[in-house]
Amino acid sequence: FERNGDALRVPSTISDRDASARASEGLQALDAACVDEGAPFALSMVMPHLHAARTCCVLQQGAALVSGGMNDNLIRVWAGTPPLQGDPEAHFVMEGHQRAKGADGVLALLEMTTGQLASAGRDGKVLVWDVPRAGEGAPALAHTFEGHGDHNGATVSNAQVVAALAEDHLGRLISGGWDQSVRVWQAAGGSVTELQVLGSKGAFASPVTALCLLTDAALAAAYGDGTIRKYAEASEKGAGYHLVCAVTTGDREVPRSLAPLPNGGFAQVGNAGVLRVWHLSGDLTPAGFTQAAASPPMGDRLFSVISREVPPSHRRASMGGTAVELLVGSDDGRLLVWLAGGNDLKCVQTFKTAGSILSLSALPNGDALIAADSSGMLLLSRAPSRAASRAVQNTY
């Protein structure tokens, strides 16, 4: 190719087919380089919501994007790529959650290792769905888990609300709720069994706000009083989880989200507006975790954090052998991209959108999914070929 101002001229010796193939290869290489090197995110697709998006997740290796409504109890499934023409439209809309005590909302979504979708909301239900690919049938409800708000939890207002979901290394579904309990579930065939209740009858006197499966297969659970507890599976078969240790966040802040780190630690955000990085302390007494790094206060509540490992080419020397990228969503609509490694923590990008960013999810290709109360659900990408038109980007 030959450059002519802002255009590329194709020499007459190259056929149209060869030119198209070379251009496609070059664009793919550029996309891969931008993702690997951590280029700034740009808007790729907008999926509007009449009643706002409260939570999001990714299915089918990024082929499907899922949102949970804040005020309508609906779950919407969208194609993972923008349409060739027109605005994106959800190809599935699932109804299963209901209003409870005058409130609505799907609060948590999770892709399970089976490929199924788990959802939880204010009605106390945890639903597991079979979601086919577009054009291959309709979604179907596979299982319903109900327990939060019963006699095994604390007797508190809105005890039925399920705020967080996780899946352990054995494929068991785990839920955390405002009744101050963490529950472990197993579905087999057509039956559902509640295997264990952690913190039964209000033992910890605080609601569960976030769950996270750590890289050492332990479970981290965050509570509204600022405590984060680590549970590990007992060595005796069938004995279930037991409490290993607990740490308290700064100023007893309310933790909102946890993300696993490669070293067995986790990142945490919450109402104090601070991103904290916790590493294993080497032994399990007395705390088990040590705060390795913390950001300056960002002035707003932070609702979500997700992590991905940083390619070696993008690491600074101070990060050591393992580095992660942390994406953080804030109350004022900022997506903040941080690099963390060792005791090093640095913000490298800020992306602004309308409304609070309530949930984040990562795609296998490096793209990021945002659920925002005013903007609906947004797909961001570092790949130039996946960027939305300039007109769409300027709108958001």
ZAVO-746514 format. One record per residue (C-alpha): chain; y negated, z, x negated; residue number from 0. Coordinates in steps of 0.05 Angstrom, whole numbers, plus 5000, padded with zeros to 4 digits. Layout:
N
  chain  north    up  east  resi
      A      Y     Z     X   NUM
...
***
This chain:
396
  chain  north    up  east  resi
      A   5000  5000  5000     0
      A   4928  4988  4979     1
      A   4870  5032  5001     2
      A   4811  4997  5034     3
      A   4761  5051  5052     4
      A   4794  5096  5103     5
      A   4849  5046  5117     6
      A   4913  5027  5080     7
      A   4925  4952  5071     8
      A   4996  4926  5069     9
      A   5007  4873  5016    10
      A   5032  4807  5044    11
      A   5095  4813  5001    12
      A   5119  4872  5043    13
      A   5150  4858  5111    14
      A   5129  4897  5173    15
      A   5197  4931  5175    16
      A   5193  4953  5103    17
      A   5122  4976  5112    18
      A   5141  5018  5172    19
      A   5201  5049  5135    20
      A   5158  5066  5074    21
      A   5104  5096  5117    22
      A   5155  5138  5155    23
      A   5186  5163  5090    24
      A   5118  5180  5062    25
      A   5097  5218  5125    26
      A   5163  5257  5125    27
      A   5152  5276  5052    28
      A   5080  5297  5068    29
      A   5104  5339  5126    30
      A   5156  5374  5084    31
      A   5107  5388  5027    32
      A   5055  5417  5075    33
      A   5107  5464  5107    34
      A   5136  5486  5040    35
      A   5068  5498  5009    36
      A   5041  5537  5068    37
      A   4986  5489  5089    38
      A   4940  5514  5145    39
      A   4967  5512  5216    40
      A   4938  5463  5265    41
      A   4948  5457  5340    42
      A   5007  5413  5359    43
      A   5018  5423  5434    44
      A   4988  5462  5493    45
      A   5032  5487  5549    46
      A   4984  5515  5602    47
      A   5001  5574  5648    48
      A   4965  5589  5712    49
      A   4981  5664  5706    50
      A   4982  5670  5629    51
      A   5041  5673  5581    52
      A   5065  5743  5561    53
      A   5123  5727  5515    54
      A   5157  5668  5481    55
      A   5219  5647  5443    56
      A   5254  5585  5416    57
      A   5321  5557  5438    58
      A   5368  5502  5413    59
      A   5341  5499  5342    60
      A   5271  5485  5368    61
      A   5291  5432  5420    62
      A   5268  5480  5475    63
      A   5209  5527  5478    64
      A   5210  5585  5528    65
      A   5154  5626  5558    66
      A   5153  5687  5603    67
      A   5097  5694  5654    68
      A   5051  5754  5652    69
      A   5037  5758  5727    70
      A   5088  5712  5762    71
      A   5157  5734  5736    72
      A   5174  5662  5719    73
      A   5209  5636  5658    74
      A   5191  5565  5637    75
      A   5229  5520  5589    76
      A   5191  5464  5554    77
      A   5212  5407  5508    78
      A   5202  5424  5435    79
      A   5161  5360  5422    80
      A   5098  5334  5457    81
      A   5108  5279  5509    82
      A   5089  5208  5489    83
      A   5039  5206  5547    84
      A   5006  5258  5591    85
      A   5008  5333  5588    86
      A   5071  5374  5575    87
      A   5109  5398  5636    88
      A   5164  5451  5639    89
      A   5231  5418  5653    90
      A   5261  5484  5678    91
      A   5229  5541  5717    92
      A   5274  5601  5726    93
      A   5265  5656  5778    94
      A   5303  5721  5769    95
      A   5255  5778  5756    96
      A   5218  5812  5813    97
      A   5157  5853  5827    98
      A   5168  5927  5816    99
      A   5120  5982  5838   100
      A   5065  5931  5849   101
      A   5070  5900  5779   102
      A   5098  5835  5753   103
      A   5115  5806  5685   104
      A   5169  5781  5638   105
      A   5158  5824  5576   106
      A   5212  5802  5528   107
      A   5253  5739  5512   108
      A   5309  5731  5461   109
      A   5355  5675  5440   110
      A   5425  5703  5431   111
      A   5476  5679  5380   112
      A   5515  5649  5438   113
      A   5457  5603  5451   114
      A   5441  5640  5516   115
      A   5372  5666  5534   116
      A   5360  5740  5549   117
      A   5299  5762  5588   118
      A   5271  5830  5607   119
      A   5214  5852  5651   120
      A   5179  5905  5692   121
      A   5233  5905  5745   122
      A   5284  5940  5700   123
      A   5330  5880  5695   124
      A   5357  5847  5632   125
      A   5381  5778  5651   126
      A   5424  5731  5609   127
      A   5417  5657  5624   128
      A   5457  5594  5607   129
      A   5403  5543  5591   130
      A   5427  5471  5583   131
      A   5390  5417  5546   132
      A   5342  5375  5588   133
      A   5379  5326  5631   134
      A   5446  5362  5624   135
      A   5444  5405  5686   136
      A   5407  5466  5712   137
      A   5401  5536  5683   138
      A   5447  5589  5711   139
      A   5444  5665  5711   140
      A   5505  5690  5671   141
      A   5496  5766  5669   142
      A   5451  5821  5697   143
      A   5443  5886  5659   144
      A   5412  5945  5697   145
      A   5405  6016  5674   146
      A   5334  6033  5651   147
      A   5302  6082  5699   148
      A   5367  6116  5718   149
      A   5388  6189  5705   150
      A   5404  6174  5632   151
      A   5331  6162  5616   152
      A   5268  6204  5621   153
      A   5237  6217  5689   154
      A   5169  6183  5679   155
      A   5124  6135  5715   156
      A   5150  6063  5714   157
      A   5213  6086  5679   158
      A   5248  6021  5697   159
      A   5204  5976  5652   160
      A   5243  5942  5596   161
      A   5195  5926  5539   162
      A   5238  5901  5482   163
      A   5303  5864  5466   164
      A   5347  5855  5405   165
      A   5417  5832  5388   166
      A   5460  5865  5335   167
      A   5508  5833  5285   168
      A   5566  5840  5334   169
      A   5530  5802  5389   170
      A   5515  5863  5431   171
      A   5450  5862  5470   172
      A   5402  5920  5458   173
      A   5343  5939  5503   174
      A   5287  5989  5498   175
      A   5246  6016  5555   176
      A   5192  6061  5582   177
      A   5246  6111  5602   178
      A   5246  6129  5527   179
      A   5317  6103  5516   180
      A   5350  6048  5474   181
      A   5412  6019  5507   182
      A   5469  5979  5478   183
      A   5505  5930  5524   184
      A   5567  5887  5520   185
      A   5583  5829  5566   186
      A   5655  5804  5569   187
      A   5677  5754  5620   188
      A   5645  5772  5686   189
      A   5634  5846  5670   190
      A   5577  5883  5637   191
      A   5586  5950  5602   192
      A   5533  5999  5579   193
      A   5563  6022  5513   194
      A   5512  6073  5490   195
      A   5445  6106  5506   196
      A   5403  6128  5447   197
      A   5351  6181  5462   198
      A   5379  6197  5531   199
      A   5342  6240  5582   200
      A   5276  6235  5544   201
      A   5301  6266  5479   202
      A   5245  6233  5439   203
      A   5190  6241  5492   204
      A   5159  6173  5481   205
      A   5171  6102  5508   206
      A   5205  6049  5466   207
      A   5155  5994  5449   208
      A   5192  5948  5400   209
      A   5261  5934  5371   210
      A   5283  5898  5308   211
      A   5351  5884  5275   212
      A   5342  5896  5200   213
      A   5375  5854  5146   214
      A   5423  5911  5130   215
      A   5449  5907  5202   216
      A   5414  5972  5221   217
      A   5369  5976  5282   218
      A   5295  5996  5280   219
      A   5263  6022  5344   220
      A   5189  6037  5352   221
      A   5162  6090  5399   222
      A   5095  6100  5431   223
      A   5079  6163  5392   224
      A   5079  6124  5327   225
      A   5150  6140  5305   226
      A   5198  6087  5281   227
      A   5271  6107  5280   228
      A   5328  6074  5242   229
      A   5397  6073  5274   230
      A   5460  6052  5236   231
      A   5530  6039  5262   232
      A   5577  6097  5249   233
      A   5635  6084  5202   234
      A   5686  6104  5255   235
      A   5705  6045  5297   236
      A   5675  6049  5367   237
      A   5631  6109  5350   238
      A   5567  6069  5361   239
      A   5499  6078  5330   240
      A   5472  6143  5301   241
      A   5402  6163  5278   242
      A   5393  6155  5203   243
      A   5319  6169  5191   244
      A   5250  6164  5221   245
      A   5180  6149  5195   246
      A   5112  6159  5227   247
      A   5058  6106  5225   248
      A   4987  6123  5206   249
      A   4946  6165  5255   250
      A   5004  6165  5304   251
      A   4985  6094  5326   252
      A   5024  6058  5380   253
      A   5069  6007  5345   254
      A   5073  5941  5383   255
      A   5119  5897  5342   256
      A   5168  5899  5283   257
      A   5194  5843  5238   258
      A   5252  5847  5188   259
      A   5241  5838  5114   260
      A   5293  5811  5064   261
      A   5299  5878  5028   262
      A   5321  5918  5089   263
      A   5251  5940  5106   264
      A   5205  5917  5160   265
      A   5133  5897  5177   266
      A   5098  5933  5233   267
      A   5034  5923  5274   268
      A   5002  5962  5330   269
      A   4941  5990  5365   270
      A   4908  6013  5300   271
      A   4897  5940  5280   272
      A   4933  5949  5214   273
      A   4992  5909  5185   274
      A   5040  5955  5149   275
      A   5098  5936  5103   276
      A   5155  5986  5096   277
      A   5209  5983  5043   278
      A   5273  6022  5035   279
      A   5258  6083  4993   280
      A   5325  6080  4955   281
      A   5355  6140  4990   282
      A   5357  6161  5062   283
      A   5323  6229  5054   284
      A   5276  6250  5081   285
      A   5244  6187  5109   286
      A   5286  6129  5085   287
      A   5225  6082  5084   288
      A   5163  6080  5041   289
      A   5099  6044  5060   290
      A   5091  5991  5007   291
      A   5027  5958  5031   292
      A   4977  5961  5088   293
      A   4921  5914  5108   294
      A   4850  5937  5121   295
      A   4837  5952  5195   296
      A   4825  5887  5231   297
      A   4783  5916  5287   298
      A   4830  5897  5344   299
      A   4899  5915  5369   300
      A   4955  5874  5338   301
      A   5009  5856  5388   302
      A   5061  5815  5349   303
      A   5088  5802  5279   304
      A   5142  5754  5255   305
      A   5167  5740  5185   306
      A   5196  5682  5145   307
      A   5215  5678  5071   308
      A   5164  5642  5027   309
      A   5191  5584  4984   310
      A   5189  5600  4909   311
      A   5136  5547  4897   312
      A   5087  5584  4942   313
      A   5095  5654  4911   314
      A   5045  5688  4866   315
      A   5071  5722  4804   316
      A   5053  5791  4832   317
      A   5101  5781  4890   318
      A   5164  5786  4848   319
      A   5230  5754  4867   320
      A   5224  5760  4943   321
      A   5163  5743  4984   322
      A   5152  5734  5058   323
      A   5100  5704  5103   324
      A   5078  5747  5161   325
      A   5046  5718  5222   326
      A   5006  5768  5263   327
      A   4976  5760  5333   328
      A   4914  5800  5352   329
      A   4879  5823  5415   330
      A   4819  5778  5402   331
      A   4860  5714  5397   332
      A   4868  5709  5322   333
      A   4932  5686  5288   334
      A   4930  5716  5218   335
      A   4976  5690  5164   336
      A   4992  5740  5109   337
      A   5033  5735  5045   338
      A   5072  5798  5026   339
      A   5113  5812  4964   340
      A   5124  5878  4927   341
      A   5061  5918  4939   342
      A   5019  5855  4946   343
      A   4990  5835  5014   344
      A   4939  5780  5025   345
      A   4912  5743  5086   346
      A   4912  5668  5073   347
      A   4893  5637  5140   348
      A   4862  5655  5207   349
      A   4872  5610  5268   350
      A   4830  5627  5330   351
      A   4848  5613  5402   352
      A   4825  5639  5470   353
      A   4853  5705  5495   354
      A   4899  5757  5465   355
      A   4960  5733  5426   356
      A   5015  5774  5457   357
      A   5078  5744  5427   358
      A   5099  5699  5369   359
      A   5162  5660  5352   360
      A   5182  5616  5293   361
      A   5216  5548  5295   362
      A   5267  5525  5243   363
      A   5220  5469  5220   364
      A   5165  5519  5202   365
      A   5124  5511  5265   366
      A   5099  5572  5303   367
      A   5097  5588  5378   368
      A   5043  5631  5409   369
      A   5041  5664  5478   370
      A   4969  5680  5497   371
      A   4941  5710  5560   372
      A   4885  5658  5568   373
      A   4911  5596  5531   374
      A   4982  5596  5557   375
      A   5033  5577  5505   376
      A   5013  5540  5442   377
      A   5054  5505  5389   378
      A   5024  5504  5319   379
      A   5047  5462  5260   380
      A   5032  5452  5187   381
      A   5061  5381  5189   382
      A   5006  5328  5195   383
      A   5050  5283  5238   384
      A   5059  5338  5290   385
      A   4985  5355  5297   386
      A   4952  5343  5365   387
      A   4896  5294  5373   388
      A   4827  5316  5349   389
      A   4803  5318  5421   390
      A   4858  5367  5441   391
      A   4847  5410  5379   392
      A   4772  5415  5393   393
      A   4787  5438  5464   394
      A   4827  5497  5439   395
***
